[in-house]
Amino acid sequence: MNEIKKPRKSLAFYYTIGLIVIFLINFLAIPYMEQRRVKQVDYGTFMSMTENREIGQVEIQDNQILFTDKAGDQIYKTGKMDDPNLVERLHASGAEFASEIVEEPSLLMSILMSWVLPMVIFILIGQMLTKKLMNKAGGGNSMMFNMGKSNAKVYVKSSEGIRFADVAGEDEAKENLTEIVDYLHTPGKYKEIGASMPKGILLVGPPGTGKTMLAKAVAGEANVPFFSMSGSEFVEMFVGMGASKVRDLFKQAKEKAPCIVFIDEIDAIGKKRDGQIGGNDEREQTLNQLLTEMDGFEGNNGVIILAATNRPESLDPALTRPGRFDRRVPVELPDLKGREEILKVHAKKIKIADNVDFNKIARMASGASGAELANIVNEAALRAVRDGRKFATQADMEESIEVVIAGYQKKNAILTTQEKLIVAYHEIGHALVAAKQTNSAPVQKITIIPRTSGALGYTMQVEEGNHYLMSKEEIENKIATYTGGRAAEEVIFGSVTTGASNDIEQATKLARAMITRYGMSKDFDMVALETVNNQYLGGDASLVCSAETQTEIDRQVVELVKKQHQKAVQILLENRDKLDELSQFLYDRETITGEEFMNILNN
């Protein structure tokens, strides 16, 4: 979309200021300066000029004598002396006696020269300095002169605008928003039946899923003005400025209706009002003004509000009620089909081989958002350039997934022989436990090449398809897989290392969730013992139970993880020969595929 910049001040304004300055200089300042051209001379020079008949006009004052030459071009001044015959000599020389050689300026001109002209000069200098400061600060919108203005970016349709075809993997969200586009195009058929469009639509979902892109796609499809502003831009230091920005934004929107107003990260101003003394009055006033504009006495005909947030639980109930934000559109992480479509959309922007299997790449990138998938495609193109190729290949795409997940390969990380062997057994321990259990995802790749994320190696498991539910057995198998690396170290070396720190964290997290959130404990049955906040931002969990219950939860978590750890040890002991053979193969090759792993395991 193309941004419409706010027009600057008219050139007539600057021309008017310039003409005023020129008028003051030419008709007031210059004549005044000319009248003040007076040259100081001594009395002897005055007498000599009198004797030589060179004096044109003369004015004798109480303490000085003013006179001019014959041409009248130069005014002279000298001190008055005790000279009784001065008047007779001047008369004899042909000098004319004048009453006022240097005219005193009028009161009006004195005021103009003493007050008006300096003020005009100072104002012009101030405007020039302010303009420079604005440019250095990134534009006039950041200066205090524009406080209270909305600073909203306005976009209109362009040949390169974003459309629904450019947004893949969010079919349900696009279906909801297509209705808005249809209403803006043909409102008559909705009014005929008595239906009205939602005043506000709230897009919620994790970061990187394309909420802002969907809003721009709506504007591109509807071909109407699109006002875009972030919630944090409403927050000002002075109380009342944020509310003024809201008023100005809706004023502009009503003038350009029908249009779309998009407020990104609306939780910055839409948080719940807690009523505590000493809170941020500025934020509450801004929220109150937004509530009034969305559901006040005036109808916002033709103005549709789109807002995006990844913290919907923190929004004020008055903001999310029907009549303000009538519709909530979830923009979730894409499924397998959605990831494949997103990869294809972004792959059109680069040169890529014809034999790339996007379905395989989509399965390997399980849980990735749209932004991460775009980054994966871009990393593949960058890798192709580094290797001197003209297009990206399947290997580039697979490696770029590993770069996004675990970072780049550490070229300078040299492990000792013993450390390399431990890491090989550790990773094969994970893969072997996963392969020997039912309901575990197949192994895709195993590597012991260190990565910049800190991982000395990793085992990649890939689900065959979409997986929306997990049974108790599947979660237990997953915990056992996490403990497989440590179990291999214990079986082979009889000691443990720090390499299992992340495995321990993930296994403990899963075990605790089974007991506190999923109701998979016989003792607690279907009782929720934990709540999750900010589900789209990592999901911070907090226990809601007594201290005694927390102690029992800890005991059960330890018991569950210990049981799965023992199961992993038993699996590795039963397959000791395959553990040694696979670990030695990985030690020699450093990276093996899931197919190579399964061939050795089955033979």
LINQUIRA-V601725 format. One record per residue. N is the residue number from 1. PHI is phi as a letter, one per 20 degrees, with the letter a starting at -180 (none if undefined). PSI is psi in whole degrees, 0 to 359 (none if undefined). D_CENTER is the distance of its C-alpha to the mean C-alpha in Angstrom with 1 decimal. Layout:
N & PHI & PSI & D_CENTER
N & PHI & PSI & D_CENTER
//
This chain:
1 & none & 149 & 17.3
2 & e & 132 & 18.2
3 & e & 134 & 16.7
4 & e & 114 & 19.5
5 & e & 148 & 19.3
6 & f & 136 & 21.1
7 & f & 144 & 24.7
8 & e & 178 & 25.8
9 & f & 147 & 29.1
10 & f & 150 & 32.2
11 & f & 333 & 34.3
12 & g & 327 & 37.3
13 & f & 313 & 35.8
14 & f & 324 & 35.9
15 & f & 319 & 39.3
16 & f & 315 & 40.7
17 & f & 317 & 39.7
18 & f & 318 & 41.2
19 & f & 321 & 44.5
20 & f & 316 & 44.9
21 & f & 317 & 44.6
22 & f & 318 & 47.1
23 & f & 314 & 49.5
24 & f & 320 & 49.5
25 & f & 315 & 50.1
26 & f & 323 & 52.8
27 & d & 349 & 54.7
28 & c & 307 & 54.4
29 & f & 312 & 53.3
30 & f & 310 & 55.4
31 & g & 320 & 58.7
32 & f & 319 & 58.3
33 & f & 325 & 57.9
34 & f & 321 & 60.9
35 & f & 339 & 63.0
36 & e & 13 & 62.3
37 & f & 92 & 63.7
38 & c & 129 & 66.5
39 & d & 130 & 68.1
40 & e & 128 & 69.9
41 & c & 166 & 73.4
42 & e & 170 & 76.4
43 & f & 329 & 79.6
44 & f & 319 & 81.7
45 & f & 319 & 79.5
46 & f & 317 & 79.9
47 & f & 320 & 83.8
48 & f & 318 & 83.8
49 & f & 329 & 81.9
50 & f & 316 & 84.3
51 & f & 327 & 87.4
52 & e & 8 & 85.9
53 & l & 42 & 85.2
54 & d & 2 & 81.5
55 & e & 130 & 80.2
56 & e & 295 & 79.1
57 & c & 152 & 78.1
58 & b & 143 & 78.4
59 & c & 119 & 77.3
60 & e & 114 & 78.9
61 & d & 181 & 76.8
62 & f & 323 & 77.6
63 & c & 2 & 76.0
64 & b & 167 & 75.2
65 & c & 127 & 76.4
66 & d & 135 & 74.1
67 & b & 162 & 75.5
68 & c & 167 & 74.6
69 & e & 179 & 76.1
70 & f & 324 & 78.2
71 & f & 340 & 75.3
72 & m & 14 & 73.2
73 & e & 329 & 70.1
74 & d & 136 & 69.9
75 & d & 134 & 70.2
76 & d & 156 & 71.9
77 & c & 136 & 72.2
78 & b & 161 & 74.8
79 & f & 155 & 76.2
80 & e & 133 & 79.2
81 & d & 168 & 82.5
82 & f & 92 & 86.0
83 & c & 93 & 87.6
84 & f & 327 & 90.2
85 & e & 15 & 91.0
86 & f & 315 & 87.4
87 & f & 318 & 87.5
88 & f & 319 & 90.8
89 & f & 322 & 89.5
90 & f & 320 & 86.3
91 & f & 320 & 88.4
92 & f & 332 & 90.7
93 & e & 355 & 87.8
94 & n & 11 & 86.7
95 & f & 147 & 83.5
96 & e & 135 & 82.1
97 & e & 121 & 81.4
98 & d & 150 & 78.0
99 & e & 335 & 76.7
100 & b & 95 & 73.0
101 & f & 313 & 71.9
102 & d & 111 & 68.2
103 & f & 134 & 67.0
104 & f & 136 & 64.9
105 & f & 151 & 61.6
106 & f & 166 & 61.4
107 & f & 320 & 59.5
108 & f & 316 & 56.9
109 & f & 326 & 56.3
110 & f & 318 & 56.1
111 & f & 317 & 53.4
112 & f & 315 & 51.5
113 & f & 326 & 51.8
114 & e & 330 & 51.3
115 & c & 308 & 48.4
116 & f & 309 & 46.9
117 & f & 313 & 46.4
118 & f & 322 & 44.8
119 & f & 318 & 42.4
120 & f & 317 & 41.4
121 & f & 316 & 40.9
122 & f & 321 & 38.8
123 & f & 317 & 36.6
124 & f & 318 & 36.1
125 & f & 318 & 35.3
126 & f & 320 & 32.8
127 & f & 321 & 31.0
128 & f & 316 & 30.9
129 & f & 319 & 29.5
130 & f & 319 & 26.9
131 & f & 320 & 25.8
132 & f & 318 & 25.5
133 & f & 321 & 23.5
134 & f & 316 & 21.1
135 & f & 321 & 20.7
136 & f & 327 & 20.2
137 & e & 359 & 17.5
138 & n & 20 & 15.5
139 & o & 159 & 17.4
140 & f & 343 & 19.4
141 & f & 339 & 16.9
142 & e & 356 & 16.2
143 & e & 161 & 20.0
144 & f & 343 & 22.1
145 & f & 335 & 24.0
146 & d & 14 & 21.3
147 & f & 137 & 20.6
148 & n & 345 & 21.2
149 & e & 151 & 19.8
150 & f & 335 & 17.1
151 & m & 18 & 14.9
152 & f & 139 & 14.2
153 & e & 132 & 13.6
154 & d & 128 & 16.7
155 & c & 148 & 17.4
156 & c & 175 & 20.8
157 & f & 141 & 22.5
158 & b & 168 & 22.8
159 & f & 339 & 24.8
160 & d & 20 & 21.7
161 & f & 157 & 19.9
162 & f & 134 & 18.7
163 & c & 173 & 21.5
164 & f & 331 & 22.5
165 & f & 337 & 24.2
166 & e & 353 & 21.0
167 & d & 113 & 19.8
168 & d & 161 & 22.1
169 & n & 1 & 22.9
170 & c & 60 & 22.1
171 & f & 319 & 25.5
172 & f & 318 & 25.8
173 & f & 319 & 22.5
174 & f & 324 & 23.4
175 & f & 319 & 26.9
176 & f & 320 & 25.7
177 & e & 337 & 23.5
178 & f & 327 & 26.3
179 & f & 324 & 28.4
180 & f & 317 & 26.0
181 & f & 318 & 26.2
182 & f & 322 & 30.0
183 & f & 319 & 30.3
184 & f & 330 & 28.6
185 & e & 313 & 31.0
186 & c & 76 & 34.1
187 & f & 343 & 34.0
188 & f & 318 & 37.8
189 & f & 336 & 38.5
190 & f & 320 & 36.4
191 & f & 331 & 38.1
192 & f & 323 & 41.4
193 & e & 354 & 41.3
194 & n & 8 & 39.7
195 & e & 148 & 36.3
196 & c & 147 & 33.2
197 & f & 153 & 29.6
198 & g & 140 & 27.2
199 & f & 323 & 25.5
200 & c & 144 & 22.3
201 & c & 125 & 20.9
202 & d & 118 & 18.7
203 & e & 120 & 16.8
204 & c & 144 & 16.8
205 & r & 172 & 16.4
206 & f & 162 & 15.0
207 & f & 142 & 11.6
208 & n & 7 & 11.8
209 & e & 354 & 14.7
210 & o & 30 & 13.5
211 & f & 313 & 13.1
212 & f & 322 & 10.9
213 & f & 321 & 13.3
214 & f & 320 & 16.2
215 & f & 318 & 15.4
216 & f & 327 & 15.4
217 & f & 324 & 18.5
218 & f & 314 & 20.2
219 & f & 321 & 19.8
220 & f & 320 & 21.1
221 & f & 323 & 24.0
222 & f & 340 & 24.9
223 & l & 48 & 24.9
224 & c & 161 & 23.9
225 & g & 146 & 21.4
226 & c & 112 & 17.9
227 & e & 123 & 16.1
228 & d & 132 & 12.3
229 & b & 144 & 10.7
230 & e & 148 & 8.3
231 & f & 327 & 10.8
232 & f & 339 & 9.9
233 & f & 344 & 10.9
234 & e & 340 & 14.3
235 & f & 122 & 15.0
236 & c & 166 & 17.4
237 & f & 326 & 19.9
238 & e & 136 & 22.8
239 & f & 131 & 24.1
240 & o & 342 & 24.1
241 & f & 321 & 21.4
242 & f & 317 & 18.9
243 & f & 323 & 21.8
244 & f & 323 & 22.6
245 & f & 322 & 19.2
246 & f & 314 & 19.7
247 & f & 317 & 23.2
248 & f & 322 & 22.2
249 & f & 312 & 19.6
250 & f & 331 & 22.4
251 & f & 314 & 24.9
252 & f & 319 & 23.2
253 & f & 319 & 22.7
254 & f & 327 & 26.4
255 & f & 333 & 27.5
256 & d & 12 & 26.0
257 & g & 145 & 26.9
258 & f & 142 & 26.9
259 & b & 176 & 23.1
260 & c & 132 & 20.0
261 & d & 122 & 17.5
262 & d & 123 & 14.2
263 & d & 110 & 12.5
264 & e & 147 & 9.4
265 & l & 56 & 9.5
266 & f & 345 & 12.9
267 & f & 346 & 14.2
268 & f & 329 & 12.8
269 & d & 351 & 15.8
270 & d & 19 & 17.8
271 & f & 157 & 19.1
272 & g & 140 & 22.9
273 & e & 117 & 25.1
274 & e & 346 & 27.3
275 & m & 9 & 29.7
276 & f & 144 & 29.9
277 & f & 138 & 31.2
278 & n & 12 & 28.9
279 & f & 182 & 25.7
280 & e & 96 & 22.8
281 & f & 327 & 24.7
282 & f & 315 & 21.9
283 & f & 320 & 19.7
284 & f & 321 & 22.9
285 & f & 321 & 23.9
286 & f & 317 & 20.6
287 & f & 317 & 21.0
288 & f & 320 & 24.7
289 & f & 322 & 24.0
290 & f & 319 & 21.7
291 & f & 319 & 24.5
292 & f & 317 & 27.0
293 & f & 325 & 25.3
294 & f & 334 & 24.9
295 & b & 52 & 28.5
296 & e & 202 & 30.4
297 & f & 335 & 33.7
298 & e & 140 & 32.3
299 & e & 134 & 31.4
300 & e & 67 & 28.1
301 & f & 125 & 30.0
302 & n & 358 & 28.0
303 & d & 115 & 24.6
304 & d & 130 & 22.8
305 & e & 125 & 19.8
306 & d & 136 & 17.2
307 & c & 151 & 14.9
308 & c & 144 & 12.9
309 & b & 153 & 12.9
310 & d & 16 & 13.8
311 & c & 64 & 16.0
312 & f & 333 & 18.6
313 & f & 344 & 21.4
314 & e & 356 & 19.9
315 & f & 150 & 20.0
316 & f & 135 & 22.9
317 & g & 329 & 25.9
318 & f & 337 & 26.5
319 & e & 327 & 23.1
320 & e & 1 & 23.7
321 & f & 158 & 27.4
322 & g & 140 & 29.0
323 & o & 340 & 29.0
324 & d & 278 & 25.4
325 & e & 93 & 23.3
326 & f & 335 & 26.3
327 & c & 135 & 24.9
328 & d & 123 & 22.6
329 & d & 108 & 21.5
330 & f & 133 & 20.8
331 & d & 88 & 18.6
332 & e & 174 & 20.0
333 & f & 139 & 20.1
334 & f & 149 & 22.4
335 & e & 189 & 26.1
336 & g & 312 & 28.2
337 & f & 319 & 28.8
338 & f & 320 & 25.2
339 & f & 321 & 24.1
340 & f & 318 & 26.9
341 & f & 320 & 25.8
342 & f & 317 & 22.2
343 & f & 320 & 23.7
344 & f & 322 & 26.0
345 & f & 313 & 23.4
346 & f & 333 & 21.4
347 & f & 338 & 24.8
348 & f & 340 & 25.7
349 & e & 348 & 23.4
350 & c & 169 & 25.3
351 & e & 125 & 29.1
352 & c & 151 & 30.2
353 & f & 153 & 33.7
354 & f & 338 & 35.5
355 & e & 18 & 36.6
356 & f & 129 & 33.2
357 & e & 96 & 33.4
358 & f & 332 & 30.1
359 & f & 319 & 31.6
360 & f & 318 & 32.3
361 & f & 319 & 28.8
362 & f & 322 & 27.4
363 & f & 324 & 29.8
364 & f & 332 & 28.8
365 & e & 39 & 25.1
366 & f & 133 & 25.8
367 & n & 1 & 23.0
368 & f & 144 & 20.2
369 & e & 174 & 17.3
370 & f & 321 & 16.7
371 & f & 322 & 13.8
372 & f & 323 & 16.4
373 & f & 321 & 19.1
374 & f & 322 & 17.4
375 & f & 324 & 17.0
376 & f & 315 & 20.7
377 & f & 318 & 21.9
378 & f & 320 & 20.2
379 & f & 323 & 21.7
380 & f & 318 & 25.0
381 & f & 319 & 25.0
382 & f & 321 & 24.3
383 & f & 321 & 27.1
384 & f & 320 & 29.4
385 & f & 318 & 28.9
386 & f & 326 & 29.6
387 & e & 2 & 32.8
388 & m & 25 & 33.9
389 & d & 157 & 33.8
390 & e & 352 & 33.0
391 & b & 159 & 31.4
392 & e & 147 & 29.8
393 & d & 179 & 32.2
394 & f & 319 & 32.4
395 & f & 322 & 32.6
396 & f & 317 & 29.3
397 & f & 317 & 27.5
398 & f & 319 & 29.1
399 & f & 325 & 28.4
400 & f & 329 & 24.7
401 & f & 317 & 24.6
402 & f & 325 & 26.2
403 & f & 316 & 23.7
404 & f & 322 & 20.7
405 & f & 311 & 22.8
406 & d & 357 & 24.8
407 & n & 179 & 23.6
408 & f & 159 & 25.7
409 & f & 138 & 29.5
410 & e & 105 & 30.7
411 & f & 329 & 33.4
412 & e & 5 & 34.8
413 & e & 108 & 35.1
414 & d & 113 & 38.8
415 & e & 149 & 40.1
416 & f & 165 & 43.7
417 & g & 318 & 46.1
418 & f & 317 & 46.3
419 & f & 318 & 42.5
420 & f & 321 & 42.1
421 & f & 320 & 44.8
422 & f & 316 & 43.3
423 & f & 322 & 39.9
424 & f & 313 & 41.8
425 & f & 322 & 43.8
426 & f & 312 & 40.7
427 & f & 321 & 38.8
428 & f & 328 & 42.0
429 & g & 314 & 42.5
430 & g & 309 & 39.3
431 & f & 320 & 40.2
432 & f & 319 & 43.8
433 & f & 319 & 43.3
434 & f & 318 & 40.8
435 & f & 328 & 43.3
436 & e & 351 & 46.3
437 & e & 147 & 44.7
438 & f & 161 & 44.6
439 & m & 25 & 41.4
440 & d & 145 & 39.3
441 & f & 141 & 36.9
442 & f & 153 & 38.6
443 & f & 133 & 37.8
444 & d & 320 & 35.9
445 & a & 146 & 35.7
446 & c & 133 & 36.7
447 & b & 151 & 36.0
448 & c & 25 & 36.7
449 & e & 123 & 34.7
450 & f & 149 & 32.4
451 & d & 161 & 28.7
452 & f & 343 & 26.0
453 & f & 350 & 24.7
454 & o & 349 & 28.1
455 & f & 131 & 29.9
456 & e & 349 & 33.4
457 & r & 169 & 33.8
458 & a & 159 & 32.8
459 & d & 121 & 34.4
460 & e & 121 & 32.4
461 & d & 140 & 33.6
462 & c & 127 & 32.9
463 & f & 147 & 33.6
464 & f & 326 & 35.8
465 & b & 199 & 34.0
466 & f & 139 & 31.9
467 & c & 105 & 32.6
468 & d & 334 & 31.8
469 & c & 148 & 34.5
470 & c & 129 & 35.8
471 & e & 169 & 39.3
472 & f & 319 & 40.5
473 & f & 320 & 42.3
474 & f & 319 & 39.2
475 & f & 318 & 37.2
476 & f & 319 & 40.2
477 & f & 325 & 40.5
478 & f & 321 & 36.9
479 & f & 317 & 37.6
480 & f & 322 & 40.7
481 & f & 319 & 38.7
482 & f & 324 & 36.4
483 & e & 354 & 39.6
484 & f & 325 & 41.2
485 & f & 311 & 40.0
486 & f & 321 & 41.4
487 & f & 321 & 44.5
488 & f & 320 & 45.2
489 & f & 318 & 45.1
490 & f & 318 & 47.6
491 & f & 317 & 49.9
492 & e & 313 & 50.1
493 & d & 346 & 49.7
494 & m & 12 & 50.7
495 & b & 175 & 47.8
496 & c & 160 & 44.0
497 & c & 181 & 41.1
498 & e & 0 & 37.5
499 & f & 347 & 36.2
500 & e & 16 & 36.0
501 & f & 314 & 33.5
502 & f & 324 & 30.7
503 & f & 317 & 33.5
504 & f & 318 & 34.8
505 & f & 314 & 31.5
506 & f & 319 & 30.9
507 & f & 317 & 34.5
508 & f & 320 & 34.5
509 & f & 317 & 31.4
510 & f & 316 & 33.1
511 & f & 319 & 36.4
512 & f & 321 & 35.0
513 & f & 323 & 33.2
514 & g & 320 & 36.5
515 & e & 319 & 38.3
516 & e & 333 & 36.0
517 & d & 325 & 34.0
518 & e & 357 & 35.9
519 & m & 37 & 39.3
520 & d & 25 & 41.0
521 & d & 132 & 43.2
522 & f & 326 & 46.7
523 & f & 321 & 47.0
524 & e & 348 & 44.0
525 & l & 224 & 44.3
526 & e & 54 & 41.5
527 & d & 127 & 40.2
528 & f & 119 & 36.5
529 & d & 2 & 36.3
530 & b & 140 & 32.5
531 & d & 151 & 29.5
532 & d & 124 & 26.0
533 & d & 153 & 23.0
534 & l & 58 & 19.4
535 & f & 334 & 20.8
536 & e & 356 & 17.5
537 & c & 44 & 16.2
538 & o & 336 & 19.2
539 & m & 78 & 21.8
540 & f & 122 & 23.2
541 & e & 143 & 26.9
542 & c & 134 & 29.3
543 & f & 142 & 33.1
544 & c & 70 & 34.9
545 & b & 173 & 38.5
546 & f & 169 & 41.2
547 & f & 323 & 41.8
548 & f & 319 & 44.7
549 & f & 322 & 42.7
550 & f & 321 & 40.0
551 & f & 318 & 42.9
552 & f & 323 & 44.1
553 & f & 314 & 40.7
554 & f & 320 & 40.5
555 & f & 318 & 44.0
556 & f & 325 & 43.3
557 & f & 314 & 40.1
558 & f & 317 & 42.2
559 & f & 319 & 45.0
560 & f & 312 & 42.9
561 & f & 320 & 41.2
562 & f & 320 & 44.5
563 & f & 315 & 46.2
564 & f & 328 & 43.7
565 & f & 316 & 44.0
566 & f & 324 & 47.7
567 & f & 319 & 47.4
568 & f & 318 & 45.4
569 & f & 318 & 48.0
570 & f & 318 & 50.8
571 & f & 318 & 49.2
572 & f & 324 & 48.9
573 & f & 322 & 52.5
574 & f & 338 & 53.8
575 & c & 41 & 52.0
576 & f & 319 & 52.7
577 & f & 314 & 54.1
578 & f & 326 & 51.0
579 & f & 315 & 48.7
580 & f & 316 & 50.6
581 & f & 314 & 50.8
582 & f & 321 & 47.1
583 & f & 320 & 46.0
584 & f & 321 & 48.3
585 & f & 316 & 47.1
586 & f & 322 & 43.4
587 & f & 319 & 44.4
588 & f & 320 & 46.0
589 & e & 335 & 43.4
590 & m & 326 & 40.2
591 & c & 128 & 38.5
592 & c & 156 & 40.2
593 & e & 166 & 39.3
594 & f & 327 & 39.9
595 & f & 316 & 42.8
596 & f & 320 & 44.5
597 & f & 313 & 44.0
598 & f & 327 & 45.6
599 & f & 315 & 48.5
600 & f & 320 & 49.5
601 & f & 321 & 49.1
602 & e & 341 & 51.3
603 & e & none & 53.9
//
